[in-house]
Amino acid sequence: MHLEAKGLKNIAGIFKGYSDPYAVVKLASDDSQACRTEYIKNCLSPNWCSKLNFTCPEMDEDDEINIEISIYDHNGNHKSSSDKATDEKEHNYDNDPLMTTTETLVDIKPLLEEGIESEGMTVICTDGIGTVTIHATQIPPHNLQHEHTKLTFQLRCIKLLNVEKGTMGLDRTDPFFEIAKKYKRPTKGRPRLQPVYRSEVIGDHLNPCWDRDIIDILHLCDGIGLDNNNNDDNDDEDMTLVITVFDGTEPDTFLSQPFTRTEVGRVETSLRALMESVTPGGNGDTTNALRLKRHKGDRTKEVGLLVVLKAELS
């Protein structure tokens, strides 16, 4: 399941910036099944990346699969994205103020029946301010064998385009990257990108090297691309992964400006291709580097190299 919200009410208070929203989702029929997204700093239209997986019980054809969605403001003063890991260990979620909830229980069964072709379901928040859009897909049963498989990965950029030169030309891009899986939706004619991972922001750097991290394979690509001999027509090809590098601008509390981002460039790959692109020569080796490109109208410009330092299954 994937959630995104738009136009949420800011409850951070005057001169305190913007709320840092996260969502808590519960399966109405089983309170023990609850998932929480990551929080996104200073953002009233969050597009969360977190894994939201539920195991639905056997049911009759007329039964509903209802979920409850509540959105909270991550209560705390986080100076930068890099503080997140440290703060989360000691954070008391019970103290976080409730921002909003959805008006009613949401039945996601129609989304599962429509599958990847679904446009999603948008519901209005209880306060009448903002909406939440839900996307839900069912993992193919034969891919559940990979539910414990994880990808350990590390990426860096070399010679990234500077899109933040500033008044005196002294500023530098503050890069972060996002990985999204691409649902092609053949009958709709247009794909849907679902973000699954977002890195920390590295300030003022055109050759950033991000920390090593781990992601579940089912979350990354629905387990598609691990089996060479798969007879399912839907798995004839690997799932496309889109890696996009952004320039992130920290919010200005005094001017009431939220966190903003500008796309620098992107590249399409897959789990298999990512693992085959690992650099053989270390940090500065660009032998297998992926080429980030920026598209503007009919023109395409190369804006830097994305080096895969590690991509290993365990």
Secondary structure, DSSP 8 states (H G I E B T S, - for coil): -EEEEES----S-TTS----EEEEEEETTEEEEEEE----TT-SS-B-------------TT---EEEEEEEE--S---SGGGHHHHHHH--GGGS-EEEEBSS-EE-HHHHHHGGG---EEEEBTTSS-EEEEE-----GGGGGGTT-EEEEEEEEES-------SSS-----EEEEEEEEE--TTTTS-EEEEEEE----SS-SS-B---EEEEHHHHHTTTTS-SS---GGGSS--EEEEEEEEEE--BTTTTB--EEEEEEEEEE-HHHHHHTB-SS-TT--TT-EEEEEEETTEEEEEEEEEEEEEEE-
